[in-house]
Amino acid sequence: MAVLSTCYSFLTGSTTQAVVARISIMAAITSTIFALVDVRLPVPAAMEELTLVAMLLLMELSFNRRPEKDLKHKSKALASGRQSASQKCYDDPLAGKLQAAAKAGDTEVAEAAMEKMLQSGVKPSLVCYGSLICSLAKAGEVDKAEFWLKALESAGIGCPNGICLNMVISACAKASKVERAEHWLAKMPSLSLTPDVMSYNAVIDACARTGDVSRAENWLQKMALAGTPPNVVSYSSVLHACARSCDPLLAEEWLEKMSKEGTSPNAICYNAVINAWCKEGKTRRAAYWLEKMSEDGVAPTVNSYSTIIDKLAKAGDIDGAESLLNRMAEAGIVGDAVSYNMLFSAYSKSGDLARATALFDQMMQRKISPNTVCFNLLINAHARQSDSFGALRRLTQMRELGIQADRVSFNTAIKAFWRSSDTRATETLLHEMSAAGIKPDVATYNAFISTASRAKDAAKAESWLRRMQAAGVEADAASYCSVVDAFSQSGDIRRAEHWLEKMESSGLQVSAATYSLLVNCIAKMGDIERVELMIKKMLKTGVEVASSNFNALISACSRKGDVDRAEYWLKRMLESTAEADVASYSSVIHACAKSNNLERAEAWIEKMEKAGVQANTVTYNSAINACARCGNAVRAEYWFKKMLDQGIQPGVLTFNSLVNACAKAPDVVKAEFWLQEMPKHGIQPDDVTYSTVIHACGSEQDPERAEKWLTELKENSGTEKPSSFCYNSVAQAWCRASDPDRAALLLKEAESFGIDITYASLAAINSAYSRARRQQEADFWAAKMQGVPRGSCQARGQYKGSERPRQMQQGQQAPRRRKEGAW
């Protein structure tokens, strides 16, 4: 029976073989019947043929009607089956929930519904699986989509359709999972599915995303061999792969090849070639393809121009980028914010605010809407110029145009405040942040505190810190440091120390920089005990004490003339990790000089040399000054010669100390010699140099010699007048030599110049006239003594007002003296 059923099915089928078999059998039967009839009743041949054709035609017509009926029946059954399956799917609450969630893109709910169905024993339909898989693939959840696709295979309820598989392959491609995309493409035939153009294009796209050109080319060839003609998307994916792998020549080959194979390239294909050349940095070749694109009748897009503009801008060819942007506008292609942002980025990095502003105005004239990124780049250009008001103006403009400022906008604007000292603008920025619904963070408040600190407004800095704490924003080390800095600069050490203690109590680690700030500030004030406490605290808490901190303390001790303290801290410095430098040793040597301890100063110079620290001008000046204080001209000359041997240029202070040493020796001849040597070294004697020699001559009872140097000083000083000390010294010398008339001439000359006459000079001339029994002149000068405080005498080397040395007033030697006096 089975054999008969099979034969019947074959003969009644609609295949070519079935038709041939039926006709052959029917022809054989008909021929046999006519042969038997011819024995009794002959029939014409034409009638036999006509009868045979008619019977065969009727037979085929009857067989052809049966498949149509069967097909309609099967179609109805299939439709009924699908409808019932779909209805069944929606009738089940979980299945309905899954379908609705999948359609809405809520993959979590859809997946949860599927898992619940399986747990409750409900067998999900093919539709349920397909909906979930497509939803996951669309959401880019590749691993989950593959998991449920495998689950569908294992469920044995049927195979997924082509759309479902293509979506999974596309999801794998977007995730750059080439191997998985290839796996599912290869698996399609086993699932009774034939790969189509979309299937192959998805795999080629996956290869393109990873820049695997050879793999993309291989799949394009497989696609053609499988009988699926590649389309423009297929070729554009290969071109994209060439661009990703920076192979512009190969991209050009494929563009030409696709044209030869009858596929017209579109703008995307040309853009891929342009992009490939731009990645190689060959903007001229990219521009060639831009022109070629137009010649071939393909209209360039914004991306065609933007790719080249971006490369030119990043390469620093801003003029070229601007020119191409204008060409794009002339070609009638409406640019977008992205095109302009490329140039804004270049201007922002270079800080060219003028050109950035001009470009923005041009953008607005062309009615191109700026975006948040555009404004952020503009704000950065303002920030680089410390233009806080300009940055605020852009934020206001954003609000007026309805463009939402983001956190980046405000953080960029804050950069302007890090370099600004305009405390008023900070309040405006806070207002703009509130209007945008953005709460200030720690960086914002730190910028405000820093702005107040730079403005030397310690109270404002403190106010911002308190507002920060009141707003619930936790202050960090930078917050406290800025306030400490503000109070340190204002000299309010008590408040600075108060906030330092607050910082420590809040559990924040106080940095060495914060301590250094306070140490240097207190040291400048000369509060040695306080500096010592600070440094001891640093050492106790494990904070590294820098060389500058030790130097600040040693220098403070030196200024006070406290040699023992200065030496103690230098020794502590040498024991620590801090490195003692020339300033460290020079400060101690200076302290020794101030205490008139030449031997101690020279001992430290010897230690300094042994430590490998090279002495400088300050060091030698301190040594020579120590010799001067001790009146040791020989040692002063020794150190001066050693200074020259070391190739160190002496300054005016060096010579003044050397002249002073000779004057105190006393050796007037040597003092005069060194004064005359100064011009040979490129140094002009100043008022102190002459006054020292004049005083030495006066002390040696040689007023004539002293007056000679005063005359030379007046001749060399030009419009500047000698100091009060010079006139008073010479006048007193003449008084001691019993020549009050000469002294009187000098004092009257000093009065005519507006130079102060000291009480000592008036007393000396009064005494000289009294000794000469010239009471009238004595009374004249005694009367002048009435308005002068007793004991007022000009201290050598200390000046005020017009008494400063002439070189300092002329600005000739001031820089040198400041440099030499800087410890």
Secondary structure, DSSP 4 states (H G I P E B T S, - for coil): -HHHHHHHHHHTS-SHHHHHHHHHHHHHHHHHHHHHHHHHS---HHHHHHHHHHHHHHHHHHHHHHHHHHHHHHHHHHHHHHHHHHHHHHHSHHHHHHHHHHHHT-HHHHHHHHHHHHHTT----HHHHHHHHHHHHHTT-HHHHHHHHHHHHHHTS----HHHHHHHHHHHHHTT-HHHHHHHHHHTGGGT----HHHHHHHHHHHHHTT-HHHHHHHHHHHHHTT----HHHHHHHHHHHHHTT-HHHHHHHHHHHHHTT----HHHHHHHHHHHHHTT-HHHHHHHHHHHHHTTPPP-HHHHHHHHHHHHHTT-HHHHHHHHHHHHHTTPPP-HHHHHHHHHHHHHHT-HHHHHHHHHHHHHTTPPP-HHHHHHHHHHHHHTT-HHHHHHHHHHHHHHTPPP-HHHHHHHHHHHHS---HHHHHHHHHHHHHTT----HHHHHHHHHHHHHTT-HHHHHHHHHHHHHTTPPP-HHHHHHHHHHHHHHT-HHHHHHHHHHHHHTTPPPPHHHHHHHHHHHHHHT-HHHHHHHHHHHHHHTPPPPHHHHHHHHHHHHHHT-HHHHHHHHHHHHHSSSPP-HHHHHHHHHHHHHTT-HHHHHHHHHHHHHTTPPP-HHHHHHHHHHHHHHT-HHHHHHHHHHHHHTTPPP-HHHHHHHHHHHHHTT-HHHHHHHHHHGGGGT----HHHHHHHHHHHHHTT-HHHHHHHHHHHHHHHTTSPPPHHHHHHHHHHHHHTT-HHHHHHHHHHHHHTT----HHHHHHHHHHHHHTT-HHHHHHHHHHGGGS-TT--PPTT---GGGS-HHHHHTSSHHHHHHHT--
